[in-house]
């Protein structure tokens, strides 16, 4: 009996202890969320962590508030500001967030409205402290993406030109520079931009094709000399004759042309052969009259001035000149003093060729031939300036490899006319042609280019 009473007492004691411990635990838990009362009033039991949680909770509550919007082709920043005003939220919008919006939303949560509007313009939002920032997706990636630095060696192209091109290609956080005296460039940018720049350099830093351009430059002089007229010979058959050109008196001095003493050279009806002439004659026992009807044409052929072979890089310009420099003095008067400068004007043949190899293997030629001929010197003020007759062609041709391009037509024509006649007789209408001899000398100079 005594043993039972002792067991019961121990069990009761343990129960009391357990109840007391449980009461202490409940009291401690309630104290964490309770307030402390002082003489001055009630003070919240709070700390910095609880303040941040409270702010974030406030933003989340604002993001769940329902909004409405109805706009047609309105700037996106205007729409976002209107939504923020409806929920009383502070916002910051990046300058890169641009574009117009056409939207109609009624009674939808702010979070859902922003997600749909910003997604169309590749933008997003970030909640920080007690405000919202609207930025582009590119800015979001750049903010979290690490910055890398890489050095490239440029082999085939100019490193300076590469730096100028990449300076427009890099991101706002990146930089591009070159090492003076070397062909290396240094690029600092985000990891994604570094990959894009590497891919770009692999495509552009390659061996530049070379084109062998062969040109033949001809100087063609075509001389047309046309002589039309009547030439008279007269004389005694058994003695002498007089042979003189049209327009001159067949006597030298006061002689009678039909006397033996009036003729100089012997003649026959056959005479000497003249190219392009038809000879007619009249003969009796004492007088021999020989008439020469002449039509003559002379042509001079071409000559090769130069045959250059030029090896030029793709998209580069090859120049070839055959020129003569004509000096002239240029005078400048300033404040009473005269300054003389000797300048030179180039006259001759110039050829400029710029080839480009297309993707299908064709060759695009930009050809600029120029042909200049010195004419004369003219006096301007106190200087003799050369006058140059210039002909220039600027053209583009698409040819196959080893195909020939011919350029011509840059011609200069000089015409001189000569008339010999017998005074008075040569001026008689119609019949005067029997006593007149006309000659025309035409000289045509042309530069032809065969490429």
C-alpha positions in Angstrom: 0.0 0.0 0.0 2.8 2.3 0.9 4.6 1.5 -2.4 1.5 2.5 -4.4 1.2 5.8 -2.6 4.9 6.6 -3.4 4.5 5.8 -7.1 1.4 8.0 -7.3 3.2 11.0 -5.7 6.2 10.8 -8.1 3.8 10.7 -11.1 1.9 13.7 -9.8 5.2 15.7 -9.4 6.3 14.9 -12.9 2.9 16.1 -14.3 3.2 19.4 -12.4 6.7 20.0 -13.8 5.6 19.3 -17.4 2.7 21.7 -17.1 5.0 24.5 -15.8 7.5 24.0 -18.7 4.7 24.0 -21.2 3.4 27.3 -19.8 6.8 28.9 -20.0 7.1 27.9 -23.7 3.7 29.3 -24.6 4.5 32.5 -22.8 7.8 32.9 -24.6 6.1 32.4 -28.0 3.5 35.0 -27.2 6.2 37.5 -26.1 7.9 37.4 -29.6 4.8 38.9 -31.2 3.6 41.0 -28.2 4.1 44.6 -27.4 6.0 46.1 -24.5 4.0 48.5 -22.3 5.8 51.5 -20.7 4.9 54.6 -18.9 5.0 56.6 -22.2 2.7 54.2 -24.1 3.1 51.2 -26.4 6.3 50.4 -28.4 6.3 47.8 -31.1 8.9 45.1 -30.8 10.5 45.5 -34.2 14.0 45.5 -35.9 15.5 46.1 -39.3 14.6 42.7 -40.6 11.0 43.2 -39.7 11.0 46.6 -41.4 12.3 45.1 -44.7 9.7 42.4 -44.6 7.0 45.0 -43.9 8.1 47.1 -47.0 8.3 44.1 -49.3 4.9 43.0 -48.1 3.6 46.4 -48.9 5.0 46.3 -52.4 3.5 42.9 -52.9 0.1 44.1 -51.8 0.3 47.0 -54.3 1.3 44.6 -57.1 -1.9 42.6 -56.4 -4.2 45.7 -56.5 -6.4 45.8 -59.5 -6.0 48.5 -62.2 -7.5 49.6 -65.4 -6.0 51.3 -68.5 -7.3 52.1 -72.0 -4.9 53.8 -74.5 -4.3 53.9 -78.2 -0.7 54.4 -79.5 0.6 56.2 -76.3 4.2 56.2 -75.1 4.9 53.3 -72.8 6.3 55.5 -70.1 3.0 57.4 -69.9 1.1 54.2 -69.5 3.4 52.9 -66.8 3.2 56.2 -64.8 -0.6 56.1 -64.9 -0.6 52.5 -63.5 1.8 53.5 -60.7 -0.4 56.4 -59.7 -3.4 54.1 -59.4 -1.7 52.1 -56.7 0.4 54.9 -55.2 3.8 53.4 -56.1 7.1 55.1 -56.8 8.8 54.1 -60.1 12.0 54.8 -62.1 11.9 54.2 -65.8 15.1 53.6 -67.8 15.8 56.0 -70.8 16.1 52.9 -73.0 12.4 51.9 -72.4 10.8 53.5 -75.4 8.0 52.8 -77.8 4.2 53.3 -78.0 1.5 51.1 -76.5 -2.1 50.3 -77.5 -3.7 48.6 -74.5 -7.1 48.0 -72.9 -7.1 46.3 -69.5 -10.0 46.4 -67.0 -9.8 45.2 -63.4 -6.6 43.2 -63.6 -3.8 43.0 -61.0 -1.0 45.4 -61.5 1.6 42.6 -61.7 -0.3 41.0 -64.6 -0.8 44.3 -66.4 2.9 45.1 -66.2 4.0 41.7 -67.3 1.9 41.8 -70.5 2.7 45.4 -71.4 6.5 45.2 -70.8 6.8 41.8 -72.5 5.8 43.3 -75.9 8.7 45.8 -75.7 11.3 43.4 -74.3 11.3 45.1 -70.9 10.9 44.0 -67.3 10.7 45.4 -63.8 12.7 45.1 -60.6 11.4 45.7 -57.1 13.9 47.3 -54.7 13.2 48.6 -51.2 10.0 50.6 -51.6 10.0 51.4 -55.3 10.0 49.8 -58.8 12.5 50.2 -61.6 11.5 49.6 -65.3 14.4 48.5 -67.4 15.1 46.6 -70.7 15.9 42.9 -70.8 19.3 43.8 -72.1 20.0 46.0 -69.1 18.8 43.2 -66.8 21.2 40.7 -68.3 24.1 43.1 -68.3 23.5 43.8 -64.6 24.0 40.3 -63.6 26.4 39.2 -66.4 30.1 39.2 -65.6 32.6 41.4 -67.4 35.4 39.7 -69.3 38.6 41.0 -71.0 40.1 39.3 -74.1 43.0 40.1 -76.4 42.8 39.5 -80.2 45.5 39.4 -82.8 44.4 40.9 -86.1 46.3 39.3 -89.0 44.9 40.4 -92.3 43.1 43.7 -91.8 44.0 47.0 -90.2 43.7 46.9 -86.4 42.7 50.6 -86.2 39.7 50.0 -88.5 38.7 47.0 -86.4 38.7 49.2 -83.3 36.5 51.8 -85.0 34.0 49.2 -86.0 33.9 47.4 -82.7 33.5 50.7 -80.8 30.0 50.9 -82.3 29.3 47.1 -81.7 30.2 46.9 -78.0 27.7 47.3 -75.2 27.5 50.3 -72.9 29.6 48.5 -70.3 32.3 47.5 -72.8 35.5 49.1 -74.2 37.8 48.5 -77.1 41.4 49.6 -77.5 44.5 48.8 -79.6 48.1 48.4 -78.7 50.2 50.9 -80.6 52.9 49.3 -82.8 51.2 45.9 -82.8 48.2 44.3 -84.4 46.6 43.4 -81.1 43.3 44.8 -79.7 41.9 44.5 -76.2 38.1 44.0 -75.7 36.4 44.3 -72.4 32.7 43.5 -72.3 30.0 41.1 -71.1 30.4 37.4 -71.7 27.7 37.3 -74.4 29.2 40.3 -76.2 32.7 38.8 -76.1 31.3 35.7 -77.9 29.6 37.9 -80.5 32.8 39.9 -81.1 34.8 36.7 -81.5 32.4 35.3 -84.1 32.5 38.6 -86.0 36.3 38.8 -86.1 36.5 35.2 -87.4 34.4 36.3 -90.4 36.2 39.6 -91.2 39.8 38.8 -90.4 40.5 36.6 -93.4 42.9 36.6 -96.3 42.0 39.4 -98.7 41.7 38.2 -102.4 44.1 39.7 -104.9 43.3 40.4 -108.5 45.7 40.6 -111.4 44.6 43.4 -113.7 46.2 43.6 -117.1 45.5 46.7 -119.2 46.5 47.6 -122.8 46.5 51.3 -123.6 46.5 52.2 -127.3 47.0 55.6 -128.9 45.1 55.5 -132.2 45.7 58.2 -134.7 43.4 58.1 -137.7 44.5 60.5 -140.4 42.1 61.1 -143.3 43.6 63.3 -146.0 41.2 63.9 -148.9 42.4 65.8 -151.9 39.8 66.7 -154.6 40.4 69.0 -157.5 41.9 69.5 -161.0 45.6 69.9 -161.7 46.7 71.1 -165.1 49.9 70.4 -167.0 50.6 71.9 -170.3 53.6 72.0 -172.7 55.0 71.5 -176.2 55.0 67.8 -177.2 58.5 67.8 -178.5 60.1 70.3 -176.1 59.4 71.2 -172.5 56.4 71.4 -170.2 55.4 73.2 -167.1 54.1 71.3 -164.1 52.6 73.5 -161.4 49.9 73.0 -158.7 46.4 74.4 -159.1 46.1 78.0 -158.2 49.5 79.1 -159.6 50.3 80.6 -162.9 52.1 78.0 -165.1 54.5 80.7 -166.2 57.3 82.1 -164.2 57.4 85.7 -165.2 56.0 87.3 -168.3 56.1 84.2 -170.5 53.6 82.9 -173.0 52.7 79.4 -171.7 52.2 78.2 -175.2 55.7 79.0 -176.4 58.5 76.5 -176.1 60.3 78.8 -173.7 57.3 78.9 -171.3 57.5 75.3 -170.1 60.0 73.7 -167.8 59.7 70.0 -167.2 59.2 67.3 -169.9 55.9 65.5 -169.8 54.2 62.5 -171.4 50.6 61.5 -171.4 51.3 58.5 -169.1 53.3 60.5 -166.6 54.2 59.3 -163.1 51.8 57.2 -161.1 49.8 59.2 -158.5 47.7 57.3 -155.9 44.0 57.9 -156.2 44.3 60.0 -159.4 42.7 59.8 -162.8 44.8 61.4 -165.6 43.3 62.7 -168.8 45.1 64.4 -171.7 44.7 66.2 -175.0 47.3 66.1 -177.6 48.0 67.6 -181.0 51.1 68.1 -183.0 52.5 70.9 -180.9 50.6 71.1 -177.5 50.2 68.5 -174.8 47.6 69.3 -172.0 47.5 66.9 -169.1 44.7 67.1 -166.5 45.0 65.3 -163.1 41.8 64.6 -161.2 42.9 63.5 -157.7 41.1 61.9 -154.8 43.4 60.6 -152.1 42.8 59.2 -148.6 45.4 58.3 -146.1 44.9 56.3 -142.8 47.5 55.8 -140.1 47.0 52.9 -137.7 47.4 52.6 -133.9 50.3 52.0 -131.5 50.5 50.4 -128.1 51.4 52.9 -125.4 51.6 50.6 -122.4 50.7 47.2 -121.2 50.7 47.3 -117.4 50.0 44.3 -115.2 48.9 45.4 -111.7 48.3 43.1 -108.7 45.8 44.8 -106.4 43.9 43.7 -103.3 40.1 43.3 -103.2 38.3 46.7 -102.9 41.6 48.6 -103.3 42.4 51.0 -106.1 45.1 50.6 -108.7 46.4 53.6 -110.5 48.4 53.9 -113.8 49.5 57.1 -115.4 51.2 58.0 -118.7 51.4 61.8 -118.3 53.5 64.8 -119.1 53.7 67.6 -116.5 53.3 71.1 -117.9 54.6 73.7 -115.5 53.0 77.1 -114.9 53.5 79.9 -112.4 50.7 80.8 -110.0 51.0 84.3 -108.4 49.4 85.3 -105.2 49.2 89.0 -104.2 48.7 89.6 -100.5 49.2 93.0 -98.8 51.4 94.3 -101.6 53.7 91.3 -101.7 53.7 88.8 -104.6 54.3 85.1 -104.0 55.0 82.9 -107.0 54.4 79.2 -106.9 55.3 76.7 -109.6 52.5 74.2 -110.2 52.2 71.4 -112.7 49.3 70.2 -114.8 49.4 66.5 -115.8 48.5 65.8 -119.4 48.2 62.3 -120.8 46.5 59.0 -120.1 45.3 57.9 -116.7 43.7 54.7 -115.6 42.1 53.9 -112.2 40.7 50.4 -111.5 39.0 49.2 -108.3 38.2 45.4 -108.4 35.9 43.5 -106.1 35.3 39.7 -106.0 31.7 38.9 -105.5 30.3 35.8 -103.6 29.7 33.9 -106.8 33.2 34.5 -108.2 32.5 37.4 -110.5 34.7 40.5 -110.6 33.1 43.9 -110.2 35.3 46.5 -111.8 35.1 50.2 -111.1 37.0 51.8 -114.1 37.9 55.4 -114.5 40.0 56.1 -117.6 41.0 59.7 -118.4 42.6 61.1 -121.6 44.0 64.6 -121.7 45.6 66.5 -124.7 47.5 69.7 -124.4 45.9 72.5 -126.5 47.7 75.7 -125.9 48.8 78.2 -123.3 46.7 81.2 -122.4 47.8 84.2 -120.4 45.7 85.0 -117.3 46.8 88.1 -115.5 50.6 87.6 -115.6 50.6 83.8 -115.8 50.7 81.4 -118.8 48.3 78.6 -117.9 48.2 75.4 -120.0 44.8 74.5 -121.5 44.1 70.8 -121.5 41.4 69.0 -123.5 40.2 66.2 -121.1 37.9 63.2 -121.7 37.0 61.1 -118.8 34.8 58.0 -118.3 33.5 56.6 -114.9 31.9 53.2 -115.2 31.3 49.9 -113.4 31.4 46.5 -115.2 30.7 43.0 -113.9 32.9 40.4 -115.7 34.1 36.8 -115.2 37.6 35.9 -114.4 39.9 36.4 -117.5 37.2 38.2 -119.4 38.1 41.3 -121.3 36.6 44.8 -121.0 37.2 47.3 -123.9 36.7 51.1 -123.4 37.0 53.5 -126.2 35.5 56.6 -127.8 37.7 59.2 -126.0 38.7 60.9 -129.2 40.1 64.2 -130.3 39.5 65.4 -133.8 41.5 68.0 -135.7 40.4 69.2 -139.1 42.4 71.5 -141.4 41.2 72.6 -144.9 43.3 73.9 -147.7 42.1 75.6 -151.0 44.3 76.4 -153.9 42.8 78.2 -156.9 43.6 80.4 -159.9 42.7 84.0 -159.2 39.5 85.1 -160.8 39.0 81.8 -162.7 38.7 79.8 -159.5 35.9 82.1 -158.3 33.7 81.5 -161.3 30.5 79.7 -160.2 30.4 76.1 -161.2 33.2 76.4 -163.8 35.5 77.7 -161.1 35.9 74.1 -159.8 38.0 73.4 -162.9 40.5 75.9 -161.7 40.4 75.1 -158.0 42.0 72.4 -155.8 40.6 71.6 -152.3 42.3 69.5 -149.7 41.1 68.5 -146.2 43.3 66.9 -143.5 41.5 65.2 -140.6 43.5 63.9 -137.7 41.7 61.8 -135.0 43.5 60.8 -131.8 41.9 58.3 -129.5 42.9 56.4 -126.4 41.5 52.9 -126.1 41.8 50.8 -123.0 41.6 47.0 -123.0 41.3 45.5 -119.6 
